[in-house]
């Protein structure tokens, strides 16, 4: 154990498997006391099982760390409140909330069912809003009571949301919304001593393994291990990161980068007559930077 996050009280949602598990383990390794939240559902969000969260807690404790399991449904407003209260009741306060829980129900837009849209938006967007709301309310109350706050809200977006990936209009829309949510929340919560940042992770997990083209070799598995993402989350959770807020970090086994958001591009004077807009709009578009592809670079229009 180290003292980099010593005595930091942290909730990690979706921490029973995959990326969230790596977050919980590394945070505990560096001295944090961790609430390991996981509903334990399948990758499509169906079902529940506290077993994965219990296993992570047992692993943390076996290494000398401190953790407690929590099976709250983060997309349920009251359940999310209870999760926040679990951290406060168990460890005395809450310093860090890592919103990581998520599901996939990929489908091309023309084939997507209403239920597939609703489920993904519910888990990702409301599952970010509800815990964040209750955590932020707690930090505000502590600030008003004169208690010093050095808090962190760390959300999860995706390159699918900030760059765009066919077949994921539901997931991408939710993740783009979370990126915007994080930037806005960072401006609102600064007065309460809380920073807000967002991670766009890339890794092989049970959610993504079957999306990988070709054979998954040991080399690919290591290069895309979720363990590569845990360091930036651990750093953001630490006291050292107090001056960094409102940022989106892309993190994989191959890159750590800051994603730059929307900026106003080429401009011109307004045009009243729509019949005259053709050459004006084409000039603006031709002078504008291309949208990004999934690699974070200018998109050439090819899907392959």
Secondary structure, 3 states (H helix, E strand, C coil): CCCCCCCCEEEECCCCCHHHHHHHHHHHHCCCEEEEECCCCCCCCCCCCCHHHHHHHHHHHHCCCEEEEECCCCCCHHHHHHHHHHHHHHHCCCCEEECCCCCCCCECHHHCCHHHHHHHHHHHHHHHHHHHHHHHHHHHHHHHCCCCCCEEEEEEECHHHHHHCCCEHHHHHHHHHHHHHHHHHHHHHHHHCEEEEEEEECCCCCCCHHHCCCCCCHHHHHHCCCHHHHHHHHHHHCHHHCCCCCCEEEECCCCEEEECCCCCCCCCCCCCCHHHHHHHHHHHHHHCCCCECCCCCECCCCCC
